[in-house]
Amino acid sequence: QNLSLTTWDSGDNKPLLKLDFTPTPVYSGQIPAFIKNIRQLLKEKHRFIITSYQASRLSELLEVEDIIASPLTDIAQVPPPGSLTLLQGSLDSGWILNKDTHLLTDSEIFGFTKQHRLSKKRPFPRHKLYVDINPGDYVVHIEHGISKFINITTMGNGSLTKEYLVLQYSTGDKLYVPTDQIDRVSRYIGAGEKQPNLSRLGTQEWARTKQRTKESVKLIAEELLALYAARETIAGLASSPDTVWQQELEASFPYVETPDQLDAIKHTKEDMEKNKPMDRLICGDVGYGKTEVAIRAAFKAVMDNKQVAVLVPTTILAQQHFSTFSQRLEAFPVKIDVLSRFRTPKEQTAIRDELANGNVDICIGTHSLLQKDISFKDLGLLIIDEEQRFGVNHKEHIKQLRREVDVLTLSATPIPRTLHMSMVGVRDMSTMETPPEERLPIKTYVAEYNEQLIREAILRELERNGQVFFVHNRVQSISLFANKLQSLVPEARIAVAHGQMPETELETIMTNFTQGTSDILVCTTIIESGLDMPNVNTLIIDKADKLGLAQLYQLRGRIGRGANLAYAYLLHDHGKQLTPVAEKRLQTIFEATELGSGFGIAMKDLEIRGAGTLLGMRQSGYISAVGFNLYCQLLANSVEELKSKQSGIPRKQVNISNLHTPAIDLPLAAYIPDEYISDLNTRLGLYQNLVKLELIKQIEEIEHELNDRFGPAPIELKNLLYAIKIKTLAAKSGIESISTEQGHIVIRLLQGIYFNRQNLQPFLKYGVTIGLSRLSLNPKRLDINWQEMLVDILNKLT
């Protein structure tokens, strides 16, 4: 649309400036026409500013036509007439100003613009080893052992008020842990379902238990390092640096990559370019962009004339991946095929031949790709989607491949052993925690089977023109069940799908359902992995107590993939007494509504099933004795020490903050008031995340987030954020503690570290006293804000 703006002189009512905006021409990928028009208008002294997400590629195209424009990140001053300025960035659309100044974007030049689909990374990151704790849970305090978390209480008075975790030990003893030390406490996960024995306070029992476990994990560390060493010493397939086609493929991605996604892509490429086999796990929730990472890795391998195998657990997912890969790579000379039971025997034979002679670059398939009669001419990369869905024999075959080719594993809920190997540093892992911007948490209900509830849930979805997945995981009775459902909801169009159907029939049913020819798909768990159907936003699972936790989570991930609120109903038989394990599973999936819960689900699954089978029965006793989290920490430390000894290289330097957590006790009421955030679980979650912050910028971001979510922060919360800031600065300065003693604030350094008196000289006039490793200031004697002075002192020490 045309738009005209005019500014006027208020004195004599004369126009001062007139701005006429008109639409720009749209080239929609017709680059020769675009360059011809630009060349002509530049001769006529028109000014061009081009903002493009593909600035580097556009610069190359212009350079071929002798138009030189290097990509910039900003413009310091108005470009002169007859010039072309190229900016790296993304805008929705451009315009022409006063007929001679042109702003062009990807929308006009290429016909599309990057969509800002994904939000920033959430401000409260979760540590990969951390599991949320709730009152009633068994927990492990790293110094005091196993206890029961009773509750949270507020203690102190006036300026010394804090919130404390109340931990109950053997013989009824209680330990009060300040919430600023909540990182010392983690949920107890044992080797089985047996409840742990509580530790006794005031004895050496816990110290001896930890020491025995440390000695035991050395043997396991040696075994793990043998696997690690084998992978390190085998010569791999070092990929070449990115090609121009690789850049074009990545630039054509129609969404803005999240920081997590970019990190995963970067690390995957770096692994592929190393001269050793890659073994990387990409852990990210359903719909978080793992497939795009796989596509880029596959294309990179193909650019080196290597073949790629994409292994998926179901035929339906194989078809969907085939469609996605084909769509993303259609502009390039890449041969993609799919090997599954949807293909006729004749087609399968032809694909096997083409794999053997190298005519197929990327082959997507189910476990049929692992059969003995399948051979690749030059396999370079194996991509495994949802590894937990493959059987033991398949995994043994995969294990052999791992020694020879690059392996990229994608998972939303990794199996415990996979998770564990990544935690202790023997396997590389990238986590993707950033959800799509429009994604809403799925409303989840756990209930007894109720026909009225089912009818209401289905009709609610149909009223908004949506579709329904109804999971009945019994092939023998699924048709009978569908007929029963049809009589319950006669106005709905129902289709049935299960894995024992003939291939062509199943493919037709799934295609028709995707196109909206039926309202309800009554199916088995074949929909579990990878399907992307944004119009399906109600899921009903019959006999949900019979399914595993990760399976329930994956099934729920099939809905809520669009902008509509989704509903999941997990039903169990009316009047049936659930087993304790089934009850835990349903309770966990009901509570895990937060976006990005896949990692937590994997850890909770580990807790329910027990961690004893990870490394054999001989370690189950030690895992039970100290808990899975602490066991992993001790094992990771042992692995790192052995790596250092074997290589002869000292352990990598770490920040002082990683070696010691300073104790902070300031004369401030520092906690989250109950009146500000009344929900205990929310408060606990905030405390858990606040203690992990390592950057001042993160503290500022969280303060802004809290103001946005809960309103202006009360003074107690501001004091808490200030104390965290002090703790962060102190950790970088070699400080052991900052405490309040007889009205003075006392700073003590770690043993062997001493103050530089020269740096602190300006503070002496305020009554600050400085010893070798002890500094003291009296807030009452200061005529300036002591909190600001403390920050200044710590900045000088840092």
Order of alpha helices (4+ residues) and beta strands (2+ residues): beta-beta-alpha-beta-alpha-beta-beta-beta-beta-alpha-beta-beta-beta-beta-beta-alpha-alpha-alpha-beta-alpha-beta-alpha-beta-alpha-beta-beta-alpha-beta-alpha-beta-beta-alpha-beta-alpha-beta-alpha-beta-beta-alpha-beta-alpha-alpha-alpha-alpha-alpha-beta-alpha-alpha-alpha-beta-beta-alpha-beta-beta-alpha
